[in-house]
């Protein structure tokens, strides 16, 4: 069922547009969308089921113009996030309909893989990998390769910061 929703970009785009419209109608001044860093990843050699950003950072890497050409291993999920991100960012600085006027400030955050309380995937998966290699986590991509995981509590703090200080985060064209 969830997989079918990710594959239905029309539904997801309409749902995101509804959230934006409700923010405008109800004079909600800030909308923070949670996207994924995967929107700018490219499949490694087009066949390996993991992705890399080479010689740049996520903030400089451009997502594909066509969401259908998003990261292959997670293409439906990534395409849904990219579509939603574009809808939200396009709504930045649009007018609010309430009596006080103002405008909607939007931002899209692209967090890396997250972990936290109740995590049943990331940390157990890393522990399993380490167990398979005598307690060592192998580094893919050489000694200069970096991979980031984020604690969900810190992501929450970042979102609250963005919500309470929209003038610091909602510059045109920034995510």
C-alpha positions as CSV (number, residue, x, y, z in Angstrom):
1,X,0.0,0.0,0.0
2,X,2.7,2.5,1.0
3,X,4.8,1.6,-2.0
4,X,1.8,2.2,-4.3
5,X,1.5,5.7,-2.7
6,X,5.1,6.5,-3.5
7,X,4.6,5.4,-7.0
8,X,1.7,7.8,-7.4
9,X,3.4,11.2,-7.8
10,X,0.1,12.8,-8.9
11,X,-1.5,11.9,-5.6
12,X,1.5,13.0,-3.6
13,X,1.8,16.3,-5.5
14,X,-1.9,17.0,-4.9
15,X,-1.6,16.1,-1.2
16,X,1.4,18.5,-0.8
17,X,-0.5,21.2,-2.7
18,X,-3.4,20.8,-0.3
19,X,-1.0,21.3,2.7
20,X,0.4,24.4,1.1
21,X,-3.1,25.7,0.3
22,X,-4.3,25.1,3.9
23,X,-1.2,26.9,5.2
24,X,-2.2,29.9,3.0
25,X,-5.9,29.8,4.0
26,X,-5.3,29.4,7.7
27,X,-2.4,31.9,7.8
28,X,0.2,29.5,8.9
29,X,3.4,31.5,8.2
30,X,6.0,28.7,8.0
31,X,6.1,25.3,6.3
32,X,9.0,23.0,6.9
33,X,9.1,20.0,4.5
34,X,11.2,17.0,5.4
35,X,12.8,15.7,2.2
36,X,15.8,13.4,1.9
37,X,19.4,13.8,0.9
38,X,18.8,11.0,-1.5
39,X,17.2,13.5,-4.0
40,X,20.7,14.5,-5.1
41,X,22.4,11.1,-5.0
42,X,23.3,9.3,-8.1
43,X,23.5,5.5,-8.3
44,X,27.1,4.3,-8.2
45,X,28.1,3.1,-11.6
46,X,24.4,2.9,-12.5
47,X,24.1,-0.6,-11.1
48,X,25.3,-0.8,-7.5
49,X,22.4,-0.4,-5.0
50,X,23.9,2.5,-3.1
51,X,24.6,6.1,-4.2
52,X,27.4,8.6,-4.0
53,X,28.0,12.3,-4.2
54,X,31.5,12.7,-5.7
55,X,33.6,15.9,-5.4
56,X,30.8,18.0,-4.0
57,X,28.4,18.5,-1.1
58,X,24.7,17.9,-1.0
59,X,24.0,21.6,-1.1
60,X,25.8,22.0,-4.4
61,X,24.5,18.8,-6.0
62,X,21.5,19.3,-8.3
63,X,18.6,16.9,-8.2
64,X,17.4,15.5,-11.5
65,X,15.0,17.7,-13.5
66,X,12.7,14.7,-13.9
67,X,11.7,13.1,-10.5
68,X,11.3,9.8,-12.4
69,X,15.1,9.7,-12.9
70,X,15.8,9.9,-9.2
71,X,18.0,7.5,-7.3
72,X,17.3,4.1,-8.8
73,X,17.3,1.9,-5.6
74,X,14.7,4.1,-3.9
75,X,13.3,5.8,-7.0
76,X,9.7,5.9,-6.1
77,X,10.3,7.2,-2.6
78,X,13.0,9.7,-3.8
79,X,10.8,10.9,-6.6
80,X,7.9,11.5,-4.1
81,X,10.2,13.5,-1.9
82,X,11.6,15.6,-4.8
83,X,8.1,16.3,-6.1
84,X,6.9,17.4,-2.6
85,X,10.0,19.5,-2.1
86,X,9.5,21.4,-5.4
87,X,5.8,22.1,-4.5
88,X,6.7,23.4,-1.1
89,X,9.6,25.6,-2.3
90,X,7.5,27.0,-5.1
91,X,5.1,28.3,-2.5
92,X,7.7,30.4,-0.7
93,X,6.7,34.0,-0.4
94,X,3.1,33.4,-1.5
95,X,0.5,35.6,0.3
96,X,-1.4,34.4,3.3
97,X,-5.2,34.9,3.1
98,X,-5.8,35.9,6.8
99,X,-6.6,39.5,7.9
100,X,-3.0,40.2,8.9
101,X,-1.7,39.4,5.5
102,X,1.9,38.3,5.3
103,X,3.5,35.6,3.3
104,X,4.2,31.9,3.6
105,X,7.8,31.0,4.3
106,X,8.9,27.6,3.2
107,X,12.0,25.5,3.5
108,X,12.8,21.9,2.6
109,X,15.3,20.0,4.8
110,X,17.3,17.2,3.3
111,X,18.4,15.1,6.3
112,X,20.6,12.1,5.9
113,X,19.7,8.6,7.3
114,X,18.2,9.2,10.8
115,X,18.3,7.1,13.9
116,X,16.8,7.6,17.4
117,X,14.7,6.1,20.0
118,X,12.8,3.1,18.8
119,X,15.0,2.7,15.7
120,X,14.7,-0.9,14.5
121,X,16.6,-0.4,11.2
122,X,19.7,1.8,11.2
123,X,21.6,1.0,14.4
124,X,20.7,-2.7,14.3
125,X,21.7,-2.9,10.7
126,X,25.1,-1.2,11.4
127,X,25.6,-3.6,14.3
128,X,24.8,-6.6,12.1
129,X,27.3,-5.4,9.5
130,X,29.9,-4.9,12.2
131,X,29.2,-8.4,13.5
132,X,29.8,-9.9,10.1
133,X,33.2,-8.2,9.9
134,X,34.6,-9.1,13.4
135,X,33.3,-5.9,14.9
136,X,34.6,-3.5,12.2
137,X,32.5,-1.3,10.1
138,X,33.9,-1.3,6.6
139,X,34.3,2.1,4.9
140,X,33.1,2.0,1.3
141,X,34.7,4.6,-1.0
142,X,38.2,4.9,0.4
143,X,39.6,6.8,3.4
144,X,38.2,10.2,2.3
145,X,34.6,8.9,2.0
146,X,32.2,10.3,4.5
147,X,28.7,9.2,5.4
148,X,26.5,11.0,7.8
149,X,23.8,9.7,10.1
150,X,21.6,12.2,12.0
151,X,20.0,11.8,15.4
152,X,16.3,12.5,15.1
153,X,16.3,14.7,18.2
154,X,18.8,17.0,16.5
155,X,16.8,17.1,13.4
156,X,13.7,18.1,15.5
157,X,15.7,20.9,17.1
158,X,16.7,22.1,13.6
159,X,13.1,22.1,12.5
160,X,12.0,24.0,15.5
161,X,14.7,26.6,14.8
162,X,13.6,26.9,11.2
163,X,9.9,27.3,12.4
164,X,10.7,30.0,14.9
165,X,13.2,32.0,12.8
166,X,11.9,31.8,9.2
167,X,13.8,34.9,8.1
168,X,17.1,32.9,8.6
169,X,16.1,30.0,6.5
170,X,13.6,30.8,3.8
171,X,15.7,32.6,1.3
172,X,14.5,32.3,-2.3
173,X,15.8,29.1,-4.0
174,X,17.4,27.6,-0.9
175,X,16.5,24.3,0.7
